[in-house]
């Protein structure tokens, strides 16, 4: 069954969800969650300049929050789930799982991320016997607490998007 698709409400929900998610990401270390500098990670895909990476990463993350909220709302309008807290958590868990898989792939494809704005994240020296640089996954990727943190962050995003999207109507 088709339901109405509200673009404005999805944009508001995505913006709100992204703000709550950022608060959780950067406030996480206060509750003993790993520090995941997602803004710098995203910006580092395009530039090595730290300030530019932060600016660009913030813009990318903000835009992605809106785009994913639009995708959630479109799926709900097509009858795939509904804009409820439960479906928000489910969509967020799926979203978080895809982010974890994509993060591992991006880090392998973009060795520059290994330096992550001046912080070494490589496991070991990152050099082969021949002396050439070998990109490896950062120390945090694959660790259970980091993976759980990414899932929780995205589940919170999905929850907030569902609740705000529903409250707008």
RATAGI-V972983 format. One record per pair of residues at least 12 apart in sequence whose ideal C-beta (glycine too) atoms are under 8 Angstrom apart, sorted by the first residue. I is the first residue (numbers start at 0). GAP is how many residues later the second one is. D is the distance in whole Angstrom. If there is no record, write none. Layout:
I_GAP_D, I_GAP_D
//
This chain:
0_78_5, 1_75_6, 1_76_7, 1_77_6, 2_73_6, 2_74_5, 2_75_8, 2_76_7, 2_79_8, 3_73_6, 4_68_6, 4_69_6, 4_72_4, 5_67_7, 5_159_7, 5_162_7, 5_163_7, 6_63_7, 6_66_8, 7_160_8, 8_64_7, 8_155_8, 8_156_5, 8_159_4, 8_160_7, 9_56_8, 9_59_5, 9_60_5, 9_62_7, 9_63_4, 9_64_8, 9_151_8, 9_155_6, 10_55_5, 10_58_7, 10_59_7, 11_152_6, 11_153_8, 11_156_6, 12_56_5, 12_59_8, 12_60_7, 12_147_7, 12_148_4, 12_149_8, 12_151_4, 12_152_4, 12_155_7, 13_51_5, 13_52_4, 13_53_7, 13_54_6, 13_55_3, 13_56_7, 13_147_6, 14_47_7, 14_50_6, 14_51_6, 14_54_8, 15_144_6, 15_145_8, 15_148_5, 16_48_6, 16_52_6, 16_139_8, 16_140_4, 16_141_7, 16_143_4, 16_144_4, 16_147_7, 17_43_7, 17_44_6, 17_46_8, 17_47_3, 17_48_8, 17_139_7, 19_136_6, 19_137_7, 19_140_5, 20_44_7, 20_132_5, 20_133_8, 20_135_6, 20_136_4, 20_139_8, 21_17_8, 21_39_7, 23_128_8, 23_129_6, 23_132_6, 24_13_6, 24_128_6, 27_121_6, 27_125_8, 32_112_7, 32_116_5, 32_119_8, 33_106_6, 33_109_8, 33_111_6, 33_112_5, 33_115_5, 35_104_7, 35_110_7, 35_113_6, 35_114_7, 35_117_8, 36_79_7, 36_80_7, 37_19_7, 37_23_6, 38_14_8, 38_15_6, 38_18_4, 38_19_5, 38_22_6, 39_13_5, 39_14_6, 39_17_6, 39_76_6, 39_77_4, 40_16_7, 40_62_8, 40_72_7, 40_75_7, 41_14_7, 41_15_4, 41_18_5, 41_19_6, 42_12_7, 42_13_4, 42_14_3, 42_15_7, 42_17_7, 42_74_8, 43_13_7, 43_66_8, 43_68_6, 43_69_5, 43_71_8, 43_72_6, 43_73_6, 44_61_7, 44_65_6, 44_67_8, 44_68_7, 47_64_6, 47_67_8, 49_67_5, 49_68_7, 52_64_6, 53_63_8, 64_92_7, 67_27_6, 67_89_8, 67_93_8, 68_92_5, 68_96_7, 71_16_8, 71_19_5, 71_86_7, 71_89_6, 71_90_7, 71_93_7, 72_88_8, 72_92_6, 74_16_7, 75_89_8, 82_79_5, 82_82_5, 82_83_5, 83_78_6, 83_82_7, 84_74_6, 84_77_6, 84_78_6, 86_71_8, 86_75_6, 87_67_8, 87_70_4, 87_71_4, 87_72_7, 87_73_6, 87_74_3, 87_75_7, 88_66_5, 88_69_6, 88_70_6, 89_68_7, 90_67_4, 90_70_8, 90_71_8, 91_59_8, 91_62_4, 91_63_4, 91_64_7, 91_65_5, 91_66_2, 91_67_6, 91_69_8, 92_58_6, 92_61_7, 92_62_5, 92_65_7, 94_59_5, 94_62_7, 94_63_6, 95_54_5, 95_55_4, 95_56_8, 95_57_7, 95_58_3, 95_59_6, 96_54_7, 98_51_6, 98_55_6, 99_41_8, 99_47_6, 99_50_6, 99_51_8, 102_38_6, 102_47_8, 103_33_6, 103_37_6, 103_38_8, 106_28_7, 106_30_6, 106_31_6, 106_34_6, 107_27_6, 107_29_7, 109_25_8, 110_22_6, 110_24_4, 112_25_7, 113_12_6, 113_21_6, 113_22_7, 113_24_7, 115_22_7, 120_17_4, 120_18_6, 120_19_7, 121_13_8, 121_14_5, 121_16_7, 121_17_8, 122_13_5, 122_14_7, 122_15_7, 122_16_6, 123_12_7
//
